[in-house]
Each structure stands twice: as structure tokens, then as C-alpha cells.
């Protein structure tokens, strides 16, 4: 009875002790439900599978006697403030928990026989009794709903749930979903707003149909049953009036818990099910005549005859009822479930990223062109395949993984469709994705346009002596790069055409501005189509015998000893299993923890952040390895990166974002510091990322004699130079490290020919 009605007096008595809320009521109920759930797992099914429940004179609601047409409506209530939301919630809670007088209940619900039925009208009637009585309330309700049918049907199903300024309530209505028209929704919304008595706005958000073939209801309290039919009859209320008992067919899941061993009345053979068990009528009711005998005052035997209504039932036990142990472990379980989902997501992402990486490395090993600007990086054009450069603006393709340092190379370009301008040339390793081939510090190229003008330099019209007919459909353009002399030559047509070689550029050499090596690039627009012939024969075609075809002179990155991408990744120990294992080690540490440790908020948040960080770190680690490989890193250079912990990669950034814009991994790996006397190493990058820079700075061929340690946040810069060597020998006389721009100490520059000291 307490569970069904939630009487405020009982709740206050159990929850309050000397003015302190000790939550005794809710804890007591939960512990009872937990005990019932545990006992039910070891309770045997009664031999005849029959359990009985006497109703003690209770009159069942009509939902148990006839099938009712109902739908459930969810209403969202938005308040102007949290205070209004609390007031509306208090109003609803007060009305649903307050005991209703039988007269008010009868008047409002038109004789409903449900004891304790949560009718919205009944709740409002009790609250507003002093302000107009039931008659006034009925008038208000009819005025709002404008439909006689509403006065008996709306009833609250659950209590209000408050979240900030919002409340959620559920109504049960005696009509189908199809009958719940927009007009009736509006009427219900206005009635709810009136009920809340606050500045609120109600909105019907969902309408669900209840199955019409269902008879029964939900027991909000602990359902008491017995295997002894006579005990149930004694509780049926048959001595005062026609009694009612449930005849329940028990199953393995729905048997409930036998509490005979702990009961004060073991002879009753009592069974219990947890709160919120569903009661479903499983057959037609029948009336049985029961006779009992007892001894009268005079010692004579007296026989009494009663009528009892037997209602066949089926109980569906609330399977979501958890035990105290499960509650204490709930946060750990939630954490484990989240970790499991993150692991599956990580595994899927890693496999996809590795497939893309292997496709990229395999395509490069075959000499494929790839998009540098205006297309997706994972798009490739196979060797000797047709390249189509269309769309708005320029698109650029090239071979950024190819390192040309001292070779003299020769290649041919077949013009399949001439359209727009076509810059052709070689770019330095410092060329970034946002640039296209043209005369800059990072690239040398010349171009033709559709009118056969030869463009040069800043795309101004020039005369190079080339046969302009080469830039037409079917034309052939020959290109030769003599790197030792730094000359770029071009000729229209092959040798048989008799056209001479023309010098297009001079000074085409690796440098500090361009980078330590060059690679071919082509840009185009307007739908130009061409084919690059990498393995063109050089005999009789190139300017001299010293020239080789591009395919024969390329220094592929990675080296040819790793003939397949899978072998390269295997040498780096980069695989799905090894990467996911780093996540699994953290997950196992959390699994081995005691579940109650997660109930501390700071521990729960700490472990959640740890799992999210390890997932992000592993993902970024693979992305970093893939990026470095595609930028030309050798496997022996990546040992420190592949062995670094995933946490180091949470702050991984493109090197150009934290260093000078000239810093490009492709150039650094190719020997860019061979041209530089000064290098910048950021202090706010992961150790493995800084280690790659130091490895390049301290390589035997490096020309660096001065290193700047830079903090991008505080803008602090420290200079390391050979003068620091004196600190090791004589700390008192050594100038030490000087901060650039500081008042004290000079900026000690490098001595000529000095070795870097770290």
C-alpha cells in the first residue's frame, strides 16, 4: 500500500531523522527488491506451477475486466525558469501522491472503481477543492477540453521527471492513436498548462498505441503470492463480500522469490516479485463456491459458504530490477561498455586507415602520380595512365615521394586533349599542398595556353623557340632536367621532328628555399588530358647519353628493399593487433579495479578521460606514422615514433604549424638541414616529434651550428650554440644560454666550423 500511494507522511517518517535526509525509504525499498531478485534465482518452481494471491476485498480497475482502447501520450513542459519548473513539478507530484477522497474521485471519474487511480482530474479536484469544488473543476476541465469524453479518460501514468527547465509526463487516454487529433492535442496541452499553475508551455511530443488485446496492469509494489490456495482464500475478503483471488501460472523466469525461510509466517509459503511486475489476465474469470467450517460459541460446528472470483493470471517479472551488488558495480559496467564500444570503433578505424596507407605505399612503389592540389590525396594516377585535370581552378599532380638530387633525367608528355594552361616542371621538396607549379622559390615551371602562347615565369608571354604545335591534341612535349648544371630543357616533339632543345630555366637546384631534392609536377585546368611517359627511351631522344629515363633514375621512398607495403609496415611493427593492444592494456587495468572505486566521481571521470585519451592517442599515432611514411621517412627514422606511448600523440601537430613555414617533413627527411646553419626545435611538441628534428639536425651531413628552442605559447626562445661547450669545461666563465630579446646576456651566435652541442 505504501508503494502504490507514496503517502507523504510515511515518506517523511522514513526519510527524515532530526532534520537530516538519510534516504532511508528509497534505500529500504531498493534493498528489498534486490533481495527478492537474488532469491528468485535459486527458488524452485512449485510442483503444480500454481501461485495464488488474495486481494483482500480490493476492487480491480476495469482494465482487468475488459479490453480497453488506450494510447499513451508523452508531454514535454518547458518552463520560463528553473523555479517555475520546480513549482510545476511540485504541483504534479503533490497531486499524484496526495490521497484522494472517495467522493471527489467518484464525482470526477464518473464512478470509476479504481482505488488509488491517478486521474489528472482527481488530482486537480483534491488540490482545488477550496477554490470552487468539484463542480467548478469539471466546468474548467470541460471549458479547456471541449469534449465530454475527456472528463473520464486522461490519467497520469508516471510521475513528472524534471531536467533543468523541462518536465516530462505521460498520460494514458481512452482512445486510439488515430483518434488523437491535433485539436485534441492542443486541448490537452492547455489543460496541462492550467494544471501546473506556473509560466510553462506544454507540448505533446509522442503518441503510442496500447495493444487492444491486453487486459491487466502493473503492480507498483511488491507482489505477494502463495503456493497455499487456502491461505490466498483467507486473504480474499470473501467473508465480507464476494472475494477475488489471482490464480497465477508460474514459469522459470516469473516464479518470483520464496521467502518462507525468512518469513515470520512460514506456513503461508509466501512468494514475492519485485516492484513493477506486469499482471496480464490469461483467461476468463470464474466464480467458485467455497465452504469453511469452524466451531461456534456453543461448541457446534458451523459451515459458512462464500463466493470467490478466480482470475487466471500471468506475471511478467520486472527483469530490469537490479541488485545492490549490480548497483555498486553500475559505474564500472557503464565504463566497461563505453570502453568496449570505443575499442570496436578503434579497431575498425585502424583497419581502414592501414588499408589506405598500404594502398598509398603500393601506388607509390608503382610510380603513380598523386594529387597535390585540387584533388583528394588518396587519389592516384597509375604510371603511364591518362591524367585529366578539369574543374574550376588549377589541379596539380606530381611525385612528391621521388628524390632527384644529382640525376639528369628525361621524360615525355603526350598531350591527349589540349585545353587551358598547362604549367610543367619540377618542384622542390619544400613545396606544400597549397601551391601549384609556377616560378616560385619552391618550384620551376613554364606553361602553354590554349592559344599556343608559351608562358614563362609569372605566366607572362615569352618566346622560348618551342614549336607551339606541340600543345595540341596528340602533341608530344619532351622535358629534360640536368640537375648537376641546374638546367631545365624542353623540346616539342621527339628527335625525328628536328626541333631543337630550348633552355627554359637555369638555377634549377636543391637549396634552402626549394628543399634538398626535386620532383616532377604538372598543373592544369579546363579539362586538359595528358599522359606522362616515365620509361621513355632516352637513346637518341635526350640531349645527351648522360640522361636517363625518369623510371630508371628515380630514388623511390621507401627504398626498394621493402618491395611491398605490408613488409614495410611489418618492419615498423605497425599492425591492427599491436595498436589495439595498447588500448587493451589500459582497459585491462580498469577491469582489474574494484567496482566500488568507480563510484567516486573523480575516479570515474579520470578513468573515462584515460580511455578517451588512449583511443585518441592510438588513432593519432597511426595517422602520424602514415603521414611520416608518405612524407618520405625511412623505417629506421621512425623507430622512436612507433615505440612512443599513444599519449604523446595527443598534441601531435603538423610541423609547419609549430615551426617555421619552411618546415616540411618531406624536406627534413630528405636532408633540408644540410643547407641550414640554424634550426628551430619547438618545446611544445611530443618528444618523438622533437626527436625526429634532433636526429636530422645532428646527422653527419647537417650544416646546423645553432639551434633555437622555441615555446610557441610564451614566445620564449633559447639559443644553443658551440659556446655552450665552454659550460662543460668551466661553468664560471662560460656565457651559458641567452634568451633572445632579454635584457641580460648576449645572443651567442655560432662560430664558423663549430659542431652543435646539445
Order of alpha helices (4+ residues) and beta strands (2+ residues): alpha-alpha-beta-beta-alpha-beta-beta-alpha-alpha-alpha-alpha-alpha-beta-beta-beta-alpha-beta-beta-beta-alpha-beta-beta-beta-beta-beta-beta-alpha-alpha-beta-beta-beta-beta-beta-beta-beta-beta-beta-beta-beta-beta-beta-beta-beta-alpha-alpha-alpha-alpha-alpha-alpha-alpha-beta-alpha-beta-beta-alpha-beta
